[in-house]
Amino acid sequence: MLNITELFVSVQGESTFAGIPTVFVRLSGCDLRCVWCDTEYAFGKGEEISLDKVYDDIMGYGFSHVCITGGEPLLQKEVYPLMSRLCDANKVVSLETSGAHNISDVDERVTIIMDVKCPGSGMSEKMCWENMGLLKGSAEVKFVIASREDYDYAYEVCRKHDLYDKVGAVLFAPVHGNVDTKGLVSWMLTDKIPARINLQLHKYIWPEAKRGV
């Protein structure tokens, strides 16, 4: 069984998959409490659904891309066989994870989109740093930036762990509505860093929507 908050179709709003029609599976439960979290509705208990039904529902939509998100998906052990079954069915599967849990058991065919929690999240001490040695070339690492302090922290983590050469993409994501995005871009250009600015596309398309986008 999987504990599901919502299962829906939208366009991917983040990562290098931004703009692609995608089936989203939002799993319930999270053991972090980031200050800027925009999916607090996924903290509690969702609907218990069998792995087979979740798989069938995803396949029924007929889209090639599937995003497993949360909450924190890796808190539920059944997410691992779900991802593998979707890969077996030739789906392009991405996993959005907080970085607080070891990723070693994730199917190697899945594109891992892993957060590194900056100080502004209030959760930076929860990071599982072992993951830095487990990331492969297709992975993407995202830093949610709430301040210049967060930017400087992300800059140092990227340098220390050689992320630009290790992973497929490094994403700098300004907290929507709370950070001067122009300022963040200016810092990136000044430092000549090869990261991508990561705006939440769905929040511009559906600015009033809180769920299902």
Contacts in CASP RR format, 6 or more apart in sequence:
PFRMAT RR
TARGET T0000
AUTHOR 0000-0000-0000
METHOD contacts of the structure
MODEL  1
MLNITELFVSVQGESTFAGIPTVFVRLSGCDLRCVWCDTEYAFGKGEEIS
LDKVYDDIMGYGFSHVCITGGEPLLQKEVYPLMSRLCDANKVVSLETSGA
HNISDVDERVTIIMDVKCPGSGMSEKMCWENMGLLKGSAEVKFVIASRED
YDYAYEVCRKHDLYDKVGAVLFAPVHGNVDTKGLVSWMLTDKIPARINLQ
LHKYIWPEAKRGV
1 48 0 8 1.000
1 49 0 8 1.000
1 50 0 8 1.000
1 51 0 8 1.000
1 78 0 8 1.000
2 27 0 8 1.000
2 48 0 8 1.000
2 49 0 8 1.000
2 50 0 8 1.000
2 51 0 8 1.000
2 54 0 8 1.000
2 76 0 8 1.000
2 78 0 8 1.000
2 79 0 8 1.000
2 82 0 8 1.000
3 27 0 8 1.000
3 28 0 8 1.000
3 29 0 8 1.000
3 45 0 8 1.000
3 46 0 8 1.000
3 47 0 8 1.000
3 48 0 8 1.000
3 49 0 8 1.000
3 76 0 8 1.000
4 25 0 8 1.000
4 26 0 8 1.000
4 27 0 8 1.000
4 28 0 8 1.000
4 46 0 8 1.000
4 47 0 8 1.000
4 48 0 8 1.000
4 49 0 8 1.000
4 54 0 8 1.000
5 26 0 8 1.000
5 27 0 8 1.000
5 28 0 8 1.000
5 29 0 8 1.000
5 41 0 8 1.000
5 42 0 8 1.000
5 44 0 8 1.000
5 46 0 8 1.000
5 47 0 8 1.000
5 70 0 8 1.000
5 71 0 8 1.000
6 24 0 8 1.000
6 26 0 8 1.000
6 211 0 8 1.000
6 212 0 8 1.000
7 23 0 8 1.000
7 24 0 8 1.000
7 25 0 8 1.000
7 26 0 8 1.000
7 54 0 8 1.000
7 57 0 8 1.000
7 58 0 8 1.000
8 23 0 8 1.000
8 24 0 8 1.000
8 26 0 8 1.000
8 212 0 8 1.000
8 213 0 8 1.000
9 21 0 8 1.000
9 22 0 8 1.000
9 23 0 8 1.000
9 24 0 8 1.000
9 61 0 8 1.000
9 63 0 8 1.000
10 21 0 8 1.000
10 22 0 8 1.000
10 24 0 8 1.000
10 202 0 8 1.000
10 212 0 8 1.000
10 213 0 8 1.000
11 18 0 8 1.000
11 19 0 8 1.000
11 20 0 8 1.000
11 21 0 8 1.000
11 22 0 8 1.000
11 201 0 8 1.000
11 202 0 8 1.000
11 205 0 8 1.000
12 18 0 8 1.000
12 19 0 8 1.000
12 20 0 8 1.000
12 21 0 8 1.000
12 22 0 8 1.000
12 65 0 8 1.000
12 67 0 8 1.000
12 94 0 8 1.000
12 201 0 8 1.000
13 19 0 8 1.000
13 200 0 8 1.000
13 201 0 8 1.000
13 202 0 8 1.000
14 113 0 8 1.000
14 142 0 8 1.000
14 171 0 8 1.000
14 173 0 8 1.000
14 198 0 8 1.000
14 200 0 8 1.000
14 201 0 8 1.000
15 94 0 8 1.000
15 113 0 8 1.000
15 140 0 8 1.000
15 142 0 8 1.000
15 169 0 8 1.000
15 171 0 8 1.000
15 198 0 8 1.000
16 140 0 8 1.000
16 168 0 8 1.000
16 169 0 8 1.000
16 196 0 8 1.000
17 65 0 8 1.000
17 67 0 8 1.000
17 92 0 8 1.000
17 94 0 8 1.000
17 111 0 8 1.000
18 198 0 8 1.000
18 201 0 8 1.000
19 201 0 8 1.000
20 65 0 8 1.000
21 63 0 8 1.000
21 65 0 8 1.000
22 63 0 8 1.000
22 65 0 8 1.000
22 66 0 8 1.000
22 67 0 8 1.000
23 58 0 8 1.000
23 61 0 8 1.000
23 62 0 8 1.000
23 63 0 8 1.000
23 65 0 8 1.000
23 66 0 8 1.000
23 67 0 8 1.000
24 66 0 8 1.000
24 67 0 8 1.000
24 69 0 8 1.000
24 212 0 8 1.000
25 54 0 8 1.000
25 58 0 8 1.000
25 66 0 8 1.000
25 67 0 8 1.000
25 68 0 8 1.000
25 69 0 8 1.000
25 82 0 8 1.000
26 39 0 8 1.000
26 42 0 8 1.000
26 69 0 8 1.000
26 70 0 8 1.000
26 71 0 8 1.000
27 42 0 8 1.000
27 68 0 8 1.000
27 69 0 8 1.000
27 70 0 8 1.000
27 71 0 8 1.000
27 72 0 8 1.000
27 73 0 8 1.000
27 75 0 8 1.000
27 76 0 8 1.000
27 79 0 8 1.000
28 42 0 8 1.000
28 43 0 8 1.000
28 44 0 8 1.000
28 45 0 8 1.000
28 46 0 8 1.000
28 70 0 8 1.000
28 71 0 8 1.000
29 42 0 8 1.000
29 43 0 8 1.000
29 44 0 8 1.000
29 45 0 8 1.000
29 70 0 8 1.000
29 71 0 8 1.000
29 72 0 8 1.000
29 75 0 8 1.000
30 42 0 8 1.000
30 43 0 8 1.000
30 70 0 8 1.000
30 71 0 8 1.000
30 72 0 8 1.000
30 75 0 8 1.000
30 98 0 8 1.000
31 72 0 8 1.000
31 75 0 8 1.000
31 100 0 8 1.000
31 126 0 8 1.000
32 72 0 8 1.000
32 98 0 8 1.000
32 100 0 8 1.000
32 117 0 8 1.000
32 121 0 8 1.000
32 123 0 8 1.000
32 126 0 8 1.000
33 123 0 8 1.000
34 117 0 8 1.000
34 121 0 8 1.000
34 122 0 8 1.000
34 123 0 8 1.000
34 144 0 8 1.000
35 120 0 8 1.000
35 121 0 8 1.000
35 122 0 8 1.000
35 146 0 8 1.000
36 120 0 8 1.000
36 121 0 8 1.000
36 144 0 8 1.000
36 146 0 8 1.000
36 175 0 8 1.000
36 178 0 8 1.000
38 176 0 8 1.000
38 210 0 8 1.000
39 70 0 8 1.000
39 71 0 8 1.000
41 210 0 8 1.000
41 211 0 8 1.000
42 70 0 8 1.000
42 71 0 8 1.000
43 71 0 8 1.000
51 78 0 8 1.000
51 81 0 8 1.000
51 82 0 8 1.000
51 85 0 8 1.000
54 82 0 8 1.000
55 82 0 8 1.000
55 85 0 8 1.000
55 86 0 8 1.000
58 66 0 8 1.000
58 86 0 8 1.000
58 91 0 8 1.000
59 89 0 8 1.000
64 90 0 8 1.000
64 91 0 8 1.000
64 92 0 8 1.000
65 91 0 8 1.000
65 92 0 8 1.000
65 93 0 8 1.000
65 94 0 8 1.000
66 86 0 8 1.000
66 91 0 8 1.000
66 92 0 8 1.000
66 93 0 8 1.000
66 94 0 8 1.000
67 93 0 8 1.000
67 94 0 8 1.000
67 95 0 8 1.000
67 96 0 8 1.000
68 79 0 8 1.000
68 82 0 8 1.000
68 83 0 8 1.000
68 93 0 8 1.000
68 94 0 8 1.000
68 95 0 8 1.000
68 96 0 8 1.000
68 110 0 8 1.000
69 95 0 8 1.000
69 96 0 8 1.000
70 96 0 8 1.000
72 97 0 8 1.000
72 98 0 8 1.000
72 100 0 8 1.000
72 101 0 8 1.000
73 79 0 8 1.000
73 95 0 8 1.000
73 96 0 8 1.000
73 97 0 8 1.000
74 95 0 8 1.000
74 97 0 8 1.000
74 101 0 8 1.000
74 102 0 8 1.000
74 103 0 8 1.000
74 106 0 8 1.000
75 101 0 8 1.000
80 105 0 8 1.000
80 106 0 8 1.000
80 107 0 8 1.000
83 93 0 8 1.000
83 95 0 8 1.000
83 106 0 8 1.000
83 107 0 8 1.000
83 110 0 8 1.000
84 107 0 8 1.000
84 109 0 8 1.000
86 93 0 8 1.000
87 93 0 8 1.000
87 107 0 8 1.000
87 109 0 8 1.000
87 110 0 8 1.000
92 111 0 8 1.000
93 107 0 8 1.000
93 109 0 8 1.000
93 110 0 8 1.000
93 111 0 8 1.000
94 110 0 8 1.000
94 111 0 8 1.000
94 112 0 8 1.000
94 113 0 8 1.000
95 106 0 8 1.000
95 110 0 8 1.000
95 111 0 8 1.000
95 112 0 8 1.000
95 113 0 8 1.000
96 113 0 8 1.000
96 115 0 8 1.000
97 103 0 8 1.000
97 112 0 8 1.000
97 113 0 8 1.000
97 114 0 8 1.000
97 115 0 8 1.000
98 114 0 8 1.000
98 115 0 8 1.000
98 117 0 8 1.000
98 123 0 8 1.000
98 126 0 8 1.000
99 114 0 8 1.000
99 115 0 8 1.000
99 116 0 8 1.000
99 117 0 8 1.000
99 127 0 8 1.000
99 128 0 8 1.000
99 131 0 8 1.000
100 117 0 8 1.000
100 123 0 8 1.000
100 126 0 8 1.000
100 127 0 8 1.000
100 128 0 8 1.000
101 128 0 8 1.000
102 128 0 8 1.000
102 130 0 8 1.000
102 131 0 8 1.000
102 134 0 8 1.000
103 112 0 8 1.000
103 114 0 8 1.000
103 131 0 8 1.000
103 134 0 8 1.000
103 135 0 8 1.000
104 134 0 8 1.000
106 112 0 8 1.000
108 136 0 8 1.000
111 138 0 8 1.000
111 139 0 8 1.000
111 140 0 8 1.000
112 135 0 8 1.000
112 136 0 8 1.000
112 138 0 8 1.000
112 139 0 8 1.000
112 140 0 8 1.000
113 139 0 8 1.000
113 140 0 8 1.000
113 141 0 8 1.000
113 142 0 8 1.000
113 171 0 8 1.000
114 131 0 8 1.000
114 135 0 8 1.000
114 139 0 8 1.000
114 140 0 8 1.000
114 141 0 8 1.000
114 142 0 8 1.000
115 141 0 8 1.000
115 142 0 8 1.000
115 143 0 8 1.000
115 144 0 8 1.000
116 127 0 8 1.000
116 141 0 8 1.000
116 142 0 8 1.000
116 143 0 8 1.000
116 154 0 8 1.000
116 157 0 8 1.000
117 123 0 8 1.000
117 124 0 8 1.000
117 126 0 8 1.000
117 127 0 8 1.000
117 144 0 8 1.000
118 124 0 8 1.000
118 143 0 8 1.000
118 144 0 8 1.000
118 145 0 8 1.000
118 146 0 8 1.000
118 149 0 8 1.000
118 150 0 8 1.000
118 153 0 8 1.000
118 154 0 8 1.000
119 149 0 8 1.000
119 150 0 8 1.000
119 153 0 8 1.000
120 146 0 8 1.000
120 147 0 8 1.000
120 149 0 8 1.000
120 150 0 8 1.000
121 144 0 8 1.000
121 146 0 8 1.000
124 153 0 8 1.000
132 161 0 8 1.000
132 166 0 8 1.000
135 141 0 8 1.000
135 166 0 8 1.000
135 167 0 8 1.000
136 167 0 8 1.000
137 166 0 8 1.000
137 167 0 8 1.000
137 168 0 8 1.000
138 167 0 8 1.000
138 168 0 8 1.000
139 167 0 8 1.000
139 168 0 8 1.000
140 167 0 8 1.000
140 168 0 8 1.000
140 169 0 8 1.000
140 170 0 8 1.000
140 171 0 8 1.000
141 163 0 8 1.000
141 167 0 8 1.000
141 169 0 8 1.000
141 170 0 8 1.000
141 171 0 8 1.000
142 171 0 8 1.000
142 172 0 8 1.000
142 173 0 8 1.000
142 198 0 8 1.000
143 150 0 8 1.000
143 153 0 8 1.000
143 154 0 8 1.000
143 157 0 8 1.000
143 170 0 8 1.000
143 171 0 8 1.000
143 172 0 8 1.000
143 173 0 8 1.000
144 150 0 8 1.000
144 173 0 8 1.000
144 174 0 8 1.000
144 175 0 8 1.000
145 151 0 8 1.000
145 154 0 8 1.000
145 172 0 8 1.000
145 173 0 8 1.000
145 174 0 8 1.000
145 175 0 8 1.000
145 179 0 8 1.000
145 184 0 8 1.000
146 174 0 8 1.000
146 175 0 8 1.000
146 178 0 8 1.000
146 179 0 8 1.000
147 179 0 8 1.000
148 187 0 8 1.000
151 172 0 8 1.000
151 184 0 8 1.000
151 187 0 8 1.000
154 172 0 8 1.000
155 191 0 8 1.000
155 193 0 8 1.000
157 163 0 8 1.000
158 164 0 8 1.000
158 170 0 8 1.000
158 193 0 8 1.000
158 195 0 8 1.000
163 170 0 8 1.000
164 170 0 8 1.000
164 193 0 8 1.000
164 194 0 8 1.000
164 195 0 8 1.000
169 196 0 8 1.000
170 193 0 8 1.000
170 194 0 8 1.000
170 195 0 8 1.000
170 196 0 8 1.000
171 195 0 8 1.000
171 196 0 8 1.000
171 198 0 8 1.000
172 184 0 8 1.000
172 188 0 8 1.000
172 195 0 8 1.000
172 196 0 8 1.000
172 197 0 8 1.000
172 198 0 8 1.000
173 197 0 8 1.000
173 198 0 8 1.000
173 199 0 8 1.000
173 200 0 8 1.000
174 180 0 8 1.000
174 181 0 8 1.000
174 184 0 8 1.000
174 197 0 8 1.000
174 199 0 8 1.000
176 199 0 8 1.000
176 200 0 8 1.000
176 203 0 8 1.000
181 197 0 8 1.000
181 199 0 8 1.000
184 197 0 8 1.000
185 197 0 8 1.000
188 195 0 8 1.000
188 197 0 8 1.000
202 209 0 8 1.000
202 213 0 8 1.000
205 213 0 8 1.000
206 213 0 8 1.000
END
